[in-house]
Amino acid sequence: MRDVFNTFEKNKNMKPHKKLNAWMKSFEFVKDIYSITNSFPSEERFGLISQMRRAAVSIPVNIAEGAARKGSKEFIRFLYISLGSMTELDTLLLLSSELLYISKVESDLLIEKLDVIGKLIYGLIKRLEKSEMLDVRSKM
C-alpha cells in the first residue's frame, strides 16, 4: 500500500485509487447497476432506482476518497463505508429480484460481482491494517 501512496507523492496528478482493483471493479459495477435499473418501472425512479444507484456509486467514491486521505486509519474507515454500501446494494438486488424487476440469474450474477469487490476491499483493509501495525512496531 505504501507504494500507492509513494507514487501519489511523487506525482500529484496521479490518483492512487485508480490503481486499486477494488476501485476499478466497483467503478465498472456502477455501470452495471445503471444499465440494469434502466429497465425498472418508472414508478421506482425515486425509490429503488435512486437508492441502488446511490449505493453503487458510493462504493468506488468512498474508496477514492479514502485513498486520498492522509493516513491508513482514515482510508480503512472509508473502506468500511464502501462495505456498508455493498451490503445495502446486496439487499436491494435481492428485493429487485423478489419484485421481479430483474431475474434471479441477473441478481445472482450481480451479487457474485459484489462478492468479488467485497473480497478485494477486505484484502485492502487487511493490508492497510498490517502496514499500520508494522508502522507502530517500527516506532517502538
C-alpha positions, 0 to 999 in steps of 0.5 A: 500500500505504501507504494500507492501512496509513494507514487501519489507523492511523487506525482500529484496528478496521479490518483492512487485509487485508480490503481486499486482493483477494488476501485476499478471493479466497483467503478465498472459495477456502477455501470452495471447497476445503471444499465440494469435499473434502466429497465425498472418501472418508472414508478421506482425512479425515486425509490429503488432506482435512486437508492441502488444507484446511490449505493453503487456509486458510493462504493468506488467514491468512498474508496477514492476518497479514502485513498486520498486521505492522509493516513491508513486509519482514515482510508480503512474507515472509508473502506468500511463505508464502501462495505456498508454500501455493498451490503445495502446494494446486496439487499436491494438486488435481492428485493429487485429480484423478489419484485421481479424487476430483474431475474434471479440469474441477473441478481445472482450474477450481480451479487457474485460481482459484489462478492468479488469487490467485497473480497478485494476491499477486505484484502485492502483493509487487511493490508492497510491494517498490517502496514499500520501495525508494522508502522507502530512496531517500527516506532517502538 
